[in-house]
Amino acid sequence: MVITDAKALLAWIEASLPEVAPAAFGPWLAEPAGPGAVSAVVHVRIESAARPTRSIIVTLSAHPTTDNDSASS
């Protein structure tokens, strides 16, 4: 696979995340996982002769929706 731009990179990351049931979980957010959340860690490293190497680690989490809790009450 060849990534040709930032939009394609984002699409690849989104396609690589674990699948979560939309009715049971909210959207993926860049925040720590809470109780019952599904999480994924994304590592990005940029190497270029023109600039120092840069890297970032982002934790993405999909939290359970509160609607599921109230529906069972």
C-alpha positions as CSV (number, residue, x, y, z in Angstrom):
1,M,0.0,0.0,0.0
2,V,1.2,3.5,-0.9
3,I,0.1,6.5,1.2
4,T,0.0,9.5,-1.1
5,D,-1.3,12.3,1.2
6,A,-2.4,13.0,4.8
7,K,-6.1,12.2,3.9
8,A,-5.0,8.7,2.8
9,L,-2.9,8.3,5.9
10,L,-5.9,9.2,8.1
11,A,-8.2,6.8,6.2
12,W,-5.6,4.0,6.7
13,I,-5.4,4.7,10.4
14,E,-9.3,4.7,10.7
15,A,-9.5,1.4,8.7
16,S,-6.9,-0.2,11.0
17,L,-8.7,0.6,14.3
18,P,-10.6,-2.2,15.9
19,E,-14.3,-2.3,14.9
20,V,-16.7,-1.1,17.6
21,A,-20.5,-1.3,17.6
22,P,-21.8,2.3,16.9
23,A,-24.8,1.7,19.1
24,A,-22.6,0.7,22.0
25,F,-19.6,3.0,21.7
26,G,-19.0,6.7,20.9
27,P,-16.5,7.9,18.3
28,W,-12.7,7.4,18.6
29,L,-11.2,10.2,20.6
30,A,-7.6,11.1,21.4
31,E,-7.9,10.6,25.2
32,P,-7.1,7.9,27.8
33,A,-9.3,4.9,28.0
34,G,-11.8,4.8,30.8
35,P,-13.8,1.9,32.2
36,G,-15.2,-0.4,29.5
37,A,-13.5,1.6,26.7
38,V,-11.7,0.1,23.7
39,S,-8.4,1.7,23.0
40,A,-5.7,1.7,20.3
41,V,-2.2,3.3,20.3
42,V,-0.9,5.0,17.1
43,H,2.8,5.6,16.6
44,V,3.9,8.2,14.0
45,R,7.6,8.8,13.2
46,I,8.8,11.3,10.6
47,E,12.4,11.1,9.3
48,S,13.7,13.6,6.9
49,A,17.2,14.8,6.0
50,A,16.0,18.4,6.2
51,R,14.6,18.3,9.8
52,P,15.3,16.4,13.0
53,T,13.4,13.1,13.5
54,R,10.0,13.7,15.1
55,S,7.6,11.2,16.6
56,I,4.4,11.1,18.5
57,I,2.3,8.4,20.2
58,V,-1.5,9.0,20.3
59,T,-3.9,6.9,22.4
60,L,-7.3,6.7,20.8
61,S,-10.3,5.5,22.8
62,A,-13.9,4.6,22.1
63,H,-16.0,4.9,25.3
64,P,-19.2,3.0,25.9
65,T,-22.3,5.1,25.4
66,T,-24.4,6.0,28.4
67,D,-27.6,5.2,26.4
68,N,-26.9,1.5,27.0
69,D,-26.9,1.9,30.7
70,S,-30.2,3.8,30.8
71,A,-31.9,1.4,28.5
72,S,-31.3,-1.5,30.9
73,S,-32.7,0.4,33.9
